[in-house]
């Protein structure tokens, strides 16, 4: 299969600094470009899409998401919902 998108939804607008969502495969970064950067002051929803077949995985691989920010993040009361969209290949 392949990763075809990442989306993020917040209950409070991102503030203070950027937040980076990185897709991982088996605990390591899937690809340096398989990220979504949310800038401070952004809207409550952000997404990015990728071409089919660009960032691939195989049956049994474990996909995850890491969230990275620094000590300047001030939207500490915000809830975050992250979705990754995948396309399976049969």
Backbone bond lengths (Angstrom), bond angles and torsions (degrees), N, CA, C in turn:
res aa  C-N    CA-C-N  psi(-1)  N-CA   C-N-CA  omega(-1)  CA-C   N-CA-C  phi
1 X - - - 1.442 - - 1.514 109.73 -
2 X 1.323 114.89 -179.12 1.459 118.91 177.28 1.527 110.68 -146.94
3 X 1.316 114.28 153.35 1.460 122.58 174.80 1.526 107.27 -77.45
4 X 1.340 116.76 128.78 1.465 119.20 178.69 1.522 112.86 -121.67
5 X 1.348 117.94 -3.10 1.455 118.43 176.97 1.518 113.61 -176.46
6 X 1.332 114.75 158.27 1.470 123.70 173.26 1.520 106.15 -135.71
7 X 1.334 116.48 138.03 1.459 119.61 174.10 1.520 109.35 -136.10
8 X 1.332 114.91 152.25 1.458 121.76 179.48 1.522 109.10 -135.40
9 X 1.324 115.64 137.62 1.456 121.82 175.86 1.519 108.43 -126.95
10 X 1.331 116.16 138.33 1.464 122.88 -178.47 1.524 109.94 -121.65
11 X 1.336 117.27 153.71 1.463 121.06 173.83 1.522 110.90 -94.88
12 X 1.332 116.96 -15.83 1.465 123.78 176.09 1.526 106.26 -132.99
13 X 1.320 117.44 139.77 1.462 120.50 -178.63 1.532 111.35 -57.83
14 X 1.334 117.48 137.81 1.466 121.38 176.41 1.532 110.02 -56.29
15 X 1.325 115.56 137.47 1.464 119.03 -175.63 1.519 111.38 -148.40
16 X 1.317 115.37 150.44 1.458 122.04 173.53 1.509 114.45 96.15
17 X 1.320 117.23 -49.73 1.456 122.80 -178.12 1.515 109.48 -162.23
18 X 1.309 117.60 174.17 1.459 121.43 177.91 1.527 111.05 -73.66
19 X 1.320 115.25 155.14 1.454 123.32 173.78 1.522 106.25 -122.64
20 X 1.317 117.56 133.79 1.466 121.67 -177.23 1.522 108.91 -118.48
21 X 1.339 115.53 127.19 1.461 122.47 174.84 1.518 107.55 -105.88
22 X 1.319 116.64 124.05 1.463 121.91 -178.11 1.523 109.23 -119.91
23 X 1.318 117.14 131.41 1.460 121.37 177.97 1.523 108.19 -85.27
24 X 1.324 115.36 132.17 1.464 121.09 179.52 1.523 110.45 -114.18
25 X 1.314 114.43 153.02 1.465 122.44 173.86 1.518 106.68 -126.32
26 X 1.327 115.93 117.85 1.463 122.18 -179.20 1.526 111.63 55.75
27 X 1.341 115.77 35.99 1.453 121.16 174.21 1.513 116.59 89.61
28 X 1.340 117.80 -4.96 1.460 120.02 178.16 1.528 109.56 -121.36
29 X 1.303 116.27 156.96 1.454 121.72 -178.62 1.527 110.53 -54.46
30 X 1.334 116.78 126.70 1.464 121.22 -179.64 1.519 110.53 -60.78
31 X 1.326 117.19 -47.24 1.458 123.27 177.72 1.523 106.80 -164.34
32 X 1.317 117.79 149.02 1.466 121.36 -178.25 1.524 112.59 -58.63
33 X 1.319 118.03 -24.37 1.465 121.06 -179.67 1.528 112.77 -96.05
34 X 1.340 118.14 -0.94 1.472 120.35 -178.10 1.529 110.32 -87.57
35 X 1.329 115.21 54.94 1.462 121.30 -177.51 1.520 110.69 -131.33
36 X 1.318 114.55 162.10 1.456 122.66 172.78 1.518 106.62 -128.96
37 X 1.322 117.27 120.22 1.457 121.92 177.65 1.519 108.53 -101.69
38 X 1.327 115.99 125.18 1.459 122.23 178.49 1.518 107.20 -107.71
39 X 1.313 116.98 118.61 1.458 120.70 -177.65 1.518 110.82 -85.90
40 X 1.325 115.69 150.92 1.464 120.89 176.50 1.517 108.64 -57.30
41 X 1.328 116.25 138.03 1.451 121.39 -179.27 1.516 113.74 86.15
42 X 1.325 117.65 -0.41 1.468 121.26 179.77 1.525 110.32 -67.64
43 X 1.300 115.57 166.78 1.457 121.09 177.97 1.529 110.07 -67.43
44 X 1.314 116.17 174.83 1.462 121.32 -177.61 1.525 113.43 -73.67
45 X 1.308 118.13 -5.57 1.458 121.40 177.78 1.517 111.25 -141.30
46 X 1.332 115.91 139.85 1.467 122.13 178.34 1.516 107.69 -142.51
47 X 1.324 116.15 150.64 1.461 119.56 176.16 1.526 109.94 -153.91
48 X 1.311 114.30 161.62 1.460 121.70 175.50 1.530 106.52 -144.68
49 X 1.325 115.76 145.87 1.462 120.43 177.59 1.525 109.82 -119.92
50 X 1.320 114.51 157.71 1.458 122.00 -178.76 1.523 109.00 -130.33
51 X 1.303 116.00 154.62 1.461 120.84 177.52 1.528 110.34 -66.33
52 X 1.329 115.67 142.91 1.466 120.10 176.81 1.515 110.32 -58.90
53 X 1.344 115.95 139.64 1.456 121.16 176.08 1.514 115.43 81.75
54 X 1.331 117.74 -1.99 1.462 120.74 -177.07 1.528 112.34 -77.83
55 X 1.339 117.08 -47.29 1.475 122.19 -178.53 1.521 107.87 -117.30
56 X 1.315 115.90 97.23 1.460 121.43 -168.27 1.526 113.15 -99.99
57 X 1.322 113.30 161.85 1.462 122.63 174.10 1.517 107.32 -147.78
58 X 1.335 115.46 166.40 1.464 121.02 -178.90 1.524 109.96 -120.14
59 X 1.309 116.04 164.96 1.459 121.26 176.05 1.528 108.80 -53.68
60 X 1.305 116.45 134.21 1.466 121.29 -179.66 1.513 114.13 94.51
61 X 1.331 118.47 -18.32 1.468 120.66 175.49 1.522 109.14 -67.27
62 X 1.322 116.15 146.79 1.465 121.55 178.57 1.520 108.59 -108.04
63 X 1.332 116.41 118.98 1.455 121.85 178.75 1.523 109.52 -95.84
64 X 1.320 115.91 145.13 1.457 121.82 178.86 1.515 110.13 -150.28
65 X 1.325 115.47 179.31 1.457 121.90 178.87 1.518 108.28 -135.46
66 X 1.332 116.27 132.37 1.458 120.64 172.32 1.525 108.27 -106.84
67 X 1.324 115.21 146.12 1.461 122.40 178.83 1.517 107.23 -114.13
68 X 1.332 116.88 125.78 1.451 121.13 -178.32 1.524 109.80 -127.62
69 X 1.318 115.71 134.19 1.450 122.72 172.83 1.524 106.58 -152.37
70 X 1.301 117.39 179.45 1.456 118.21 176.17 1.529 109.67 -117.27
71 X 1.298 117.59 -174.16 1.456 122.37 -175.88 1.512 114.68 -66.28
72 X 1.335 117.67 -4.75 1.463 120.94 -179.98 1.516 113.36 -88.61
73 X 1.328 118.12 -5.37 1.472 121.65 178.79 1.525 108.65 -63.37
74 X 1.328 117.36 124.67 1.472 120.01 -176.41 1.521 113.74 -117.49
75 X 1.307 118.49 -0.67 1.468 120.73 177.68 1.527 109.73 -87.45
76 X 1.319 116.03 53.03 1.465 121.62 -171.60 1.522 113.80 -70.54
77 X 1.332 118.67 -13.94 1.464 119.83 178.45 1.520 112.25 -95.44
78 X 1.316 117.82 1.13 1.464 121.50 -178.12 1.520 111.37 -77.63
79 X 1.320 115.33 138.80 1.459 120.73 167.97 1.523 107.00 -87.70
80 X 1.315 116.84 148.41 1.460 122.57 -179.02 1.515 108.76 -126.08
81 X 1.313 116.19 129.07 1.454 122.77 173.53 1.524 107.46 -118.00
82 X 1.332 116.83 124.58 1.464 121.79 -179.80 1.518 108.29 -118.63
83 X 1.317 115.71 133.07 1.459 122.09 174.08 1.515 108.35 -121.87
84 X 1.337 115.62 139.85 1.455 119.43 169.37 1.526 106.25 -114.28
85 X 1.311 115.82 138.92 1.453 120.83 179.70 1.514 107.79 -108.09
86 X 1.322 114.69 128.35 1.452 119.64 -179.08 1.523 109.41 -123.37
87 X 1.300 114.41 158.28 1.451 121.01 173.44 1.515 107.18 -121.11
88 X 1.310 115.46 125.73 1.452 117.22 179.01 1.526 109.63 -89.11
89 X 1.303 115.17 151.53 1.452 122.03 179.55 1.524 106.92 -118.03
90 X 1.293 115.59 128.18 1.480 117.82 -179.76 1.497 112.14 -113.27
